[in-house]
Amino acid sequence: MLPVAFLHDYAETMSPYKATAYVLIAAGVLTLITGFLRRGRLFLRHAPGVVYLLACAVLFLPGVPQRGRPALLALIGAAFLLHFVLRRNAR
């Protein structure tokens, strides 16, 4: 168990939205890795949803350059639409 004082000190060094973005990125990468390792090609149906989550989390980070934002927004839109189409066809 981590000491509470350590958590309070760490919380003061990083803003909450940045910490949330890093946690979402870590969870998305872990989901992609475990999904492809356990399911292989069957996981491709769910991958656009995870890519959507990852791209949205990257958008929260302050280090994203302004020139990269349109490409990131296009990736978010494409991943969302692809996820919608694949899930609709799965029914």
Backbone bond lengths (Angstrom), bond angles and torsions (degrees), N, CA, C in turn:
res aa  C-N    CA-C-N  psi(-1)  N-CA   C-N-CA  omega(-1)  CA-C   N-CA-C  phi
1 M - - - 1.459 - - 1.525 108.74 -
2 L 1.312 115.00 134.48 1.457 119.92 179.95 1.526 110.11 -79.69
3 P 1.316 116.92 142.44 1.464 118.71 175.65 1.530 110.84 -66.22
4 V 1.301 116.47 145.23 1.461 122.15 -176.89 1.526 110.48 -65.42
5 A 1.307 118.12 -34.61 1.465 121.07 -179.68 1.523 111.03 -62.80
6 F 1.327 116.78 -37.86 1.460 120.09 178.25 1.522 110.46 -63.64
7 L 1.315 117.09 -42.35 1.461 120.70 179.73 1.526 111.81 -64.94
8 H 1.319 117.01 -38.48 1.463 119.94 178.68 1.527 110.79 -67.37
9 D 1.325 117.25 -40.99 1.463 120.29 178.02 1.526 110.87 -64.19
10 Y 1.322 116.41 -41.71 1.459 119.97 -179.63 1.526 111.02 -68.61
11 A 1.313 117.86 -34.87 1.462 121.43 179.99 1.527 111.33 -66.90
12 E 1.320 116.91 -27.88 1.459 119.58 179.30 1.521 112.51 -78.14
13 T 1.318 118.36 -21.06 1.459 120.56 -177.78 1.522 113.16 -85.24
14 M 1.307 118.06 -22.12 1.469 121.13 -176.80 1.523 109.78 -127.59
15 S 1.336 115.08 138.21 1.458 118.98 179.51 1.533 109.87 -72.20
16 P 1.320 116.81 151.90 1.470 119.79 -176.35 1.529 113.96 -61.77
17 Y 1.334 118.43 -38.99 1.460 118.90 -178.58 1.529 111.77 -68.88
18 K 1.338 116.60 -32.44 1.455 119.73 177.42 1.529 110.43 -70.49
19 A 1.316 117.23 -40.70 1.465 120.65 177.15 1.522 110.74 -64.25
20 T 1.335 116.81 -39.86 1.458 120.55 177.61 1.523 110.99 -63.17
21 A 1.325 116.88 -41.52 1.462 120.53 178.83 1.523 110.96 -62.34
22 Y 1.326 117.71 -43.33 1.466 120.47 179.64 1.530 111.66 -65.79
23 V 1.317 116.99 -37.99 1.473 119.83 178.31 1.529 110.16 -66.90
24 L 1.335 117.45 -42.17 1.464 120.55 178.29 1.526 111.92 -64.99
25 I 1.332 117.18 -38.59 1.462 120.66 177.83 1.522 110.21 -65.33
26 A 1.326 116.98 -45.03 1.463 120.20 178.82 1.528 111.23 -62.34
27 A 1.321 116.76 -42.19 1.464 120.19 179.50 1.526 111.12 -66.59
28 G 1.316 117.60 -38.90 1.460 120.82 178.91 1.521 112.61 -66.82
29 V 1.321 116.69 -43.29 1.464 120.17 178.40 1.523 110.24 -64.70
30 L 1.321 116.53 -42.59 1.462 120.25 178.05 1.531 110.95 -63.09
31 T 1.322 117.46 -38.89 1.460 121.04 177.56 1.523 111.51 -65.26
32 L 1.335 117.08 -42.28 1.461 119.75 177.62 1.526 111.62 -62.16
33 I 1.318 116.71 -45.43 1.468 120.51 -177.82 1.522 110.84 -64.84
34 T 1.317 117.03 -50.35 1.468 119.15 -177.65 1.528 111.39 -68.79
35 G 1.323 117.77 -34.26 1.459 120.59 178.72 1.512 111.91 -64.72
36 F 1.328 116.56 -44.79 1.459 119.16 179.67 1.525 112.09 -72.06
37 L 1.329 117.31 -33.47 1.465 119.21 178.85 1.529 111.95 -71.04
38 R 1.315 116.92 -38.23 1.463 119.75 -176.11 1.516 113.30 -86.26
39 R 1.338 118.25 -36.62 1.462 121.16 -173.92 1.526 113.72 -110.78
40 G 1.305 117.70 -20.19 1.466 120.37 -179.78 1.514 111.78 67.78
41 R 1.330 115.21 -130.56 1.458 120.31 -176.35 1.527 113.00 -68.04
42 L 1.308 117.71 -21.10 1.469 119.84 177.76 1.535 111.66 -65.56
43 F 1.318 115.92 -24.42 1.463 119.79 -179.27 1.530 112.27 -75.58
44 L 1.327 117.74 -15.48 1.467 120.29 -179.15 1.519 112.45 -57.74
45 R 1.313 117.46 -27.51 1.460 121.23 178.47 1.526 111.37 -65.83
46 H 1.324 117.36 -29.44 1.464 121.47 -177.53 1.529 113.05 -99.98
47 A 1.316 117.68 -11.67 1.462 121.47 -175.77 1.533 114.17 -60.96
48 P 1.340 121.16 -38.78 1.470 118.74 179.52 1.532 113.49 -60.40
49 G 1.314 117.68 -32.81 1.464 119.97 176.84 1.515 111.77 -66.19
50 V 1.314 116.57 -37.70 1.467 120.68 178.65 1.527 109.87 -71.85
51 V 1.329 117.44 -38.68 1.465 120.63 177.16 1.530 110.00 -64.48
52 Y 1.315 116.81 -37.43 1.467 120.91 175.68 1.528 110.64 -60.04
53 L 1.316 116.36 -45.65 1.464 120.84 178.53 1.524 111.10 -62.37
54 L 1.321 117.21 -44.04 1.463 121.09 179.82 1.526 111.52 -63.02
55 A 1.316 117.15 -45.41 1.463 120.49 -178.56 1.529 111.38 -65.72
56 C 1.319 117.08 -38.52 1.466 119.93 176.77 1.529 111.08 -65.76
57 A 1.321 116.96 -37.50 1.461 120.05 178.39 1.522 111.15 -67.56
58 V 1.326 117.45 -38.14 1.467 120.49 177.86 1.517 110.34 -65.18
59 L 1.303 117.47 -32.44 1.464 121.46 179.25 1.532 111.67 -63.25
60 F 1.337 117.60 -25.55 1.467 121.21 177.80 1.517 113.33 -73.07
61 L 1.321 117.36 -23.27 1.462 120.44 -175.59 1.521 110.65 -71.95
62 P 1.333 117.35 138.32 1.466 119.63 -177.46 1.527 113.17 -75.71
63 G 1.313 119.75 -14.21 1.456 121.86 -176.60 1.515 114.78 -83.84
64 V 1.323 118.73 2.52 1.461 121.22 -179.83 1.529 108.41 -75.50
65 P 1.343 117.22 122.40 1.476 118.57 -179.15 1.521 111.84 -68.50
66 Q 1.309 115.69 154.86 1.466 120.97 -178.51 1.526 111.80 -63.85
67 R 1.332 117.38 -32.01 1.465 119.89 179.42 1.514 111.57 -70.22
68 G 1.328 118.15 -23.56 1.453 121.03 -179.02 1.517 114.11 -87.09
69 R 1.310 116.87 -13.29 1.465 119.93 -177.29 1.528 114.38 -63.74
70 P 1.339 120.40 -42.39 1.473 118.05 178.17 1.532 112.79 -61.60
71 A 1.320 116.82 -39.30 1.466 119.38 178.10 1.522 110.48 -66.57
72 L 1.320 116.88 -38.20 1.459 120.76 178.46 1.530 110.88 -66.97
73 L 1.313 116.98 -40.53 1.460 120.25 177.13 1.527 111.57 -66.82
74 A 1.334 117.28 -35.75 1.462 120.45 175.99 1.527 110.46 -65.72
75 L 1.338 116.84 -39.14 1.465 120.63 176.92 1.523 111.05 -64.21
76 I 1.322 116.82 -41.31 1.460 120.97 178.29 1.532 110.54 -61.66
77 G 1.318 116.20 -46.50 1.459 119.78 179.73 1.520 112.72 -64.38
78 A 1.330 116.62 -42.32 1.463 120.21 -179.86 1.525 111.01 -66.24
79 A 1.319 117.09 -42.06 1.465 120.03 179.43 1.527 110.74 -64.87
80 F 1.326 116.78 -39.94 1.458 119.81 178.87 1.528 111.20 -64.19
81 L 1.325 116.51 -46.85 1.465 119.69 -179.97 1.521 112.12 -65.07
82 L 1.322 117.16 -40.96 1.457 120.17 178.76 1.525 111.26 -65.10
83 H 1.311 116.50 -40.18 1.469 120.03 176.84 1.526 110.21 -62.94
84 F 1.318 116.91 -42.49 1.467 121.03 179.40 1.526 110.87 -62.52
85 V 1.326 117.13 -45.50 1.465 121.25 -178.35 1.524 110.42 -65.77
86 L 1.335 117.27 -45.38 1.465 119.94 -178.55 1.522 111.49 -65.38
87 R 1.300 118.32 -39.55 1.459 120.66 179.89 1.533 111.28 -71.23
88 R 1.327 116.55 -32.73 1.457 119.52 178.79 1.515 110.98 -70.50
89 N 1.336 117.05 -37.67 1.455 121.10 178.56 1.522 112.19 -72.58
90 A 1.325 117.98 -20.25 1.462 121.29 -178.91 1.512 112.20 -75.04
91 R 1.308 116.99 -17.42 1.483 119.70 -178.04 1.455 111.54 -70.18
